[in-house]
Amino acid sequence: MENTRFKVGEEKKVKEILEEESEAWHNKRSELYELSHGQIKYFYASSVFQCPRKIWYEFKGGRPKFSSITCRIFHNGEAVHERLCTYLRNSKKVKLQEEVPIESIIIGDTTIHGRIDGWITFIDTNKDHLLEFKSINAESLLRPKIEHVAQLNLYMGASSVKTGSVVYESKRNNQIFEFEVDFNQELYDDSISFFRGVKEHIDEDIIPVVDYKHNKYPCSWRNFAGKCPHYDKCWGKGIKRT
């Protein structure tokens, strides 16, 4: 190893190919799932309790093109989803439906869209149960993120199934964590109110006021440049909380 020489300062051809193809892969995948980079016309359930300015910008100007790094992050998440579904498909204890679209939840003149990661039916009890899969960086986890619970809760509210689980897989040690949740009407109402509030700002063409410190959006530490696609025209241009 000591005598091994590495070429420094030269263009890395394979790296370039991988970055180009990862971006192309996600662009194609986006078209299949109607996640174009153009201006969006409806909300996504996965956006619940996220930064309202991000959602506002996507309605007003569309999604910026994702970087190849972001595309690979998405790909990793889809790999987790596919792996967990593979295990469930092979199980004799459950029947599995995948990527089940929810019935539209109406918000003004638009709707909330989403897909249930997994809809399982336990063979022994014939009971249905909804699943939301997520990947995490942590090696351990004590509780689920409220936005993930809220997303699953929206799916329960839009379906006949009122029980579910948020299932995480750790990127560090591949441990699986499950948090069972029951439908919560108060959380559902809060989620709908969140989207209605954003919709009012969209209709009035007024950028939402965000208390970054209180909600702990990464912009509050000014370290989100290059991560949020809207950073430069939001926090980066001095549009701050009031």
C-alpha positions, 0 to 999 in steps of 0.5 A, a space after each residue: 500500500 505504501 508504494 501505491 500511487 494515486 493520480 491527483 488532480 486528474 479528472 475522475 471519469 467513472 465518478 463523472 459517469 456515476 454522477 450523471 447517471 444517478 441524476 438521469 436515473 432519478 429524473 426518469 423515476 420522477 417522471 414515472 411518479 409524476 414528480 416533475 421538476 415543474 411547478 407543482 399543483 398539489 400538496 404531498 403528504 410527506 411535506 406535512 410540518 416541513 418548512 412552509 416556505 419550501 412548499 410555497 416556493 415549489 408552488 410558485 416556481 417549481 422544484 429546482 433540479 436536484 443535484 446528483 447527491 440528492 438523487 442518490 439520497 433518494 435512491 438510498 431511501 427507495 432501496 430501504 423501501 424495496 428491501 423491507 418490502 422484499 422481506 414482507 413479500 416473503 412472509 407467510 404471516 402477512 399479505 402486502 400491498 405496495 405504493 397504495 395511493 390515498 384518496 385525495 384530501 381536498 384543501 381549497 382548490 387543490 388536494 393532498 397526494 400520497 402513497 402508502 408504502 405498505 398496506 399489510 393484512 395479518 393472516 391470522 387476524 385478517 386485520 389491516 395495518 399501514 406502514 411508512 418506511 424511513 431511513 435514519 442516520 442514528 444507531 438507536 431511536 427512542 421515538 418517531 419524528 412527529 412529521 413521519 407520524 403525521 404523514 402516516 396519520 394522514 394516510 389513516 385518515 384517508 383510508 379505512 385503516 386506523 392503525 399503522 407503524 412507522 418503520 425505520 432502518 438505520 443507515 449505520 447498523 441496519 437495525 430496524 425500529 418500529 413505532 406503532 401508532 393509532 389514528 389521532 383525530 387531533 393530529 389529523 386536524 392539525 395536519 390539515 390546518 398546516 396545509 390550509 395555512 400554506 395554501 392561504 399564503 400561496 393564494 395571497 402570494 405572501 411568503 409564510 412567516 417562519 419562526 426558525 428558532 422555534 421550529 428548529 429548521 436548519 436555516 436557523 443555524 445558517 448551515 443549510 446552504 447547498 442542502 435546501 434547493 431554495 436556500 439562496 432565494 430564501 434565507 440566503 437573500 435575507 428573507 428571515 423570520 419576523 
